[in-house]
Amino acid sequence: MKIFKDRIFKFLIIIFTIISILPLFFIFFIILKKGLSVINLNFLLSLPKPPGETGGGILNAIVGTFLLIFIASLISIPLGIFLGIFLYEYKKRKIGEICYIFIDVLQGIPSIVIGIVAYIWIVKKMGHFSAFSGGFALFLILLPIVIKSTKETLDMIPFDLIETSLSLGITYPRTILKVVLPCGMSGMMSGILVGIGRISGETAPLLFTAFGSPFLNLNILKPISSLPHLIFTYTMSPYDDWHRQAWGCALLLIMIILSLNIISKIIVKKWKIEF
């Protein structure tokens, strides 16, 4: 009887697992079917055509997406790792608990609210939209992810490792930098890449900050296009050609996010340290 119950339970788990991942496969199949026919070298390496004209590409959006990610990562990764170490050191103190609550709240704030805050803080002060303000909004989204991944990774490192390092006469700050951080590098890198994958698909904050531009722009003080914003703009347009290009943008964006997730899994598997 127990063997029969175990098999029924295993069968139910398999069925519910398949049901849970089927929507993902359906979404990916539709995007692949509609977007694959659009993607070619001209689509990837040329700029958009004026409204109403067919053809054109999304080079400005590709460059803009990576530029926004670079700006957000440049600020949030070092700051997030530093704050993650701070929370790790003060996790049993009141200040650490309070800071962790604030980070949880920041991570739970809707991205559109973060976009409005970035608009008030930066766009209104500068008097115009810019890539910098868009990168700042994405920084606020990425920061708590980096902090929590760093702190939770360091929590899994045995304290015996730290004690061993200290017993050899190595100072505590040097132990954190030379022993603890390298041991937790795989977990931190995985969290960072997953966080970058998340901000890659954010649209709402960019509506109030980066705003979008049909030109190839590398100036962070001017408006800039991005793949999520371009998808939003093209799907809202009345032009069929833009609708087709939106499917191509969606497929490219999914492939970028999928690649980041696969790389994060490879890093965890290759650099994982067993204790």
BELFENBEL-V190440 format. One record per pair of residues at least 24 apart in sequence whose ideal C-beta (glycine too) atoms are under 7 Angstrom apart, sorted by the first residue. I is the first residue (numbers start at 1). J is the second residue. D is the distance in Angstrom with one decimal. If there is no record, write none. Layout:
i->I j->J d->D
i->I j->J d->D
//
This chain:
i->28 j->254 d->6.9
i->31 j->247 d->6.5
i->31 j->250 d->5.2
i->31 j->251 d->5.2
i->31 j->254 d->6.1
i->32 j->251 d->6.3
i->34 j->247 d->3.9
i->35 j->247 d->4.1
i->35 j->248 d->4.7
i->35 j->250 d->5.8
i->35 j->251 d->3.1
i->36 j->251 d->6.5
i->38 j->244 d->5.3
i->38 j->245 d->6.0
i->38 j->247 d->6.0
i->38 j->248 d->3.3
i->39 j->248 d->5.0
i->39 j->251 d->6.5
i->39 j->252 d->6.7
i->43 j->248 d->5.9
i->47 j->216 d->6.0
i->48 j->214 d->5.1
i->51 j->239 d->6.7
i->52 j->239 d->6.4
i->54 j->241 d->4.5
i->58 j->230 d->6.1
i->58 j->245 d->6.8
i->58 j->249 d->5.8
i->59 j->216 d->6.1
i->60 j->213 d->6.7
i->60 j->214 d->6.7
i->60 j->215 d->6.2
i->60 j->216 d->4.6
i->60 j->217 d->7.0
i->60 j->225 d->4.6
i->61 j->225 d->4.5
i->61 j->226 d->5.7
i->61 j->227 d->4.9
i->61 j->230 d->4.3
i->61 j->249 d->6.8
i->62 j->227 d->6.8
i->63 j->216 d->6.2
i->64 j->131 d->7.0
i->64 j->224 d->4.2
i->64 j->225 d->4.4
i->64 j->226 d->4.6
i->65 j->200 d->6.6
i->65 j->226 d->4.6
i->65 j->227 d->4.8
i->67 j->131 d->5.9
i->67 j->218 d->6.9
i->67 j->224 d->6.4
i->68 j->131 d->6.2
i->68 j->134 d->5.1
i->68 j->135 d->5.1
i->68 j->138 d->5.9
i->68 j->210 d->6.5
i->68 j->224 d->7.0
i->68 j->226 d->5.7
i->69 j->196 d->5.9
i->69 j->199 d->6.6
i->69 j->200 d->6.3
i->71 j->131 d->6.7
i->71 j->132 d->6.5
i->71 j->135 d->2.7
i->71 j->220 d->6.5
i->72 j->135 d->4.9
i->72 j->138 d->3.7
i->72 j->139 d->4.4
i->72 j->142 d->5.2
i->72 j->199 d->5.9
i->73 j->142 d->7.0
i->73 j->196 d->6.4
i->75 j->139 d->4.7
i->76 j->139 d->4.7
i->76 j->142 d->4.3
i->76 j->143 d->4.4
i->76 j->146 d->5.5
i->77 j->146 d->5.9
i->77 j->192 d->6.1
i->79 j->143 d->6.6
i->80 j->143 d->5.3
i->80 j->146 d->2.8
i->80 j->147 d->4.7
i->80 j->150 d->6.3
i->81 j->146 d->6.6
i->81 j->150 d->5.2
i->81 j->188 d->6.7
i->83 j->147 d->4.8
i->84 j->146 d->6.9
i->84 j->147 d->4.8
i->84 j->150 d->2.6
i->84 j->151 d->4.4
i->84 j->154 d->6.8
i->85 j->150 d->6.8
i->85 j->176 d->6.4
i->87 j->147 d->6.8
i->87 j->151 d->4.5
i->88 j->151 d->5.2
i->88 j->154 d->4.3
i->88 j->155 d->6.7
i->103 j->144 d->4.8
i->103 j->147 d->5.5
i->103 j->148 d->6.5
i->106 j->144 d->4.8
i->107 j->144 d->3.8
i->107 j->145 d->6.9
i->111 j->141 d->6.0
i->111 j->202 d->5.3
i->111 j->204 d->4.8
i->111 j->205 d->5.2
i->112 j->204 d->3.8
i->112 j->205 d->7.0
i->114 j->140 d->4.9
i->114 j->141 d->6.0
i->114 j->205 d->5.3
i->115 j->204 d->5.3
i->115 j->205 d->3.3
i->115 j->207 d->6.3
i->115 j->208 d->4.1
i->115 j->209 d->6.0
i->116 j->208 d->5.8
i->118 j->205 d->6.4
i->118 j->208 d->6.7
i->118 j->209 d->5.0
i->119 j->208 d->4.0
i->119 j->209 d->6.1
i->123 j->208 d->6.8
i->123 j->209 d->6.1
i->129 j->209 d->6.3
i->129 j->210 d->6.3
i->129 j->211 d->3.6
i->129 j->223 d->4.4
i->130 j->220 d->6.4
i->130 j->221 d->5.0
i->130 j->222 d->6.0
i->130 j->223 d->6.5
i->131 j->210 d->5.7
i->131 j->220 d->4.3
i->131 j->222 d->6.8
i->131 j->224 d->4.0
i->132 j->220 d->4.6
i->132 j->221 d->6.2
i->133 j->209 d->3.9
i->133 j->210 d->6.9
i->134 j->205 d->6.9
i->134 j->206 d->5.1
i->134 j->209 d->4.1
i->134 j->210 d->3.1
i->134 j->224 d->6.7
i->137 j->205 d->3.7
i->137 j->209 d->4.9
i->138 j->199 d->4.4
i->138 j->202 d->6.3
i->138 j->205 d->6.5
i->141 j->199 d->5.3
i->141 j->202 d->6.3
i->142 j->195 d->4.8
i->142 j->196 d->6.9
i->142 j->199 d->5.2
i->145 j->191 d->6.2
i->145 j->195 d->3.5
i->145 j->198 d->6.9
i->146 j->191 d->6.5
i->146 j->192 d->5.7
i->146 j->195 d->5.9
i->149 j->187 d->6.5
i->149 j->188 d->5.8
i->149 j->191 d->2.2
i->149 j->192 d->6.7
i->150 j->188 d->5.1
i->153 j->184 d->4.0
i->153 j->187 d->3.2
i->153 j->188 d->5.3
i->154 j->180 d->6.2
i->154 j->184 d->5.2
i->157 j->183 d->5.3
i->157 j->184 d->5.8
i->158 j->275 d->5.2
i->183 j->273 d->5.3
i->185 j->271 d->6.1
i->186 j->267 d->5.5
i->186 j->268 d->5.0
i->186 j->271 d->3.7
i->186 j->272 d->5.2
i->189 j->267 d->5.0
i->190 j->264 d->4.3
i->190 j->267 d->5.9
i->190 j->268 d->4.9
i->193 j->260 d->4.9
i->193 j->263 d->5.9
i->193 j->264 d->4.0
i->194 j->261 d->6.7
i->194 j->264 d->5.7
i->196 j->260 d->5.9
i->197 j->257 d->4.5
i->197 j->260 d->4.1
i->197 j->261 d->5.8
i->200 j->253 d->6.7
i->200 j->256 d->5.8
i->200 j->257 d->5.6
i->201 j->228 d->5.5
i->201 j->253 d->6.0
i->201 j->257 d->6.2
i->202 j->228 d->6.1
i->203 j->228 d->3.9
i->203 j->229 d->6.0
i->203 j->232 d->5.2
i->227 j->252 d->6.5
i->227 j->253 d->4.7
i->228 j->253 d->6.8
//
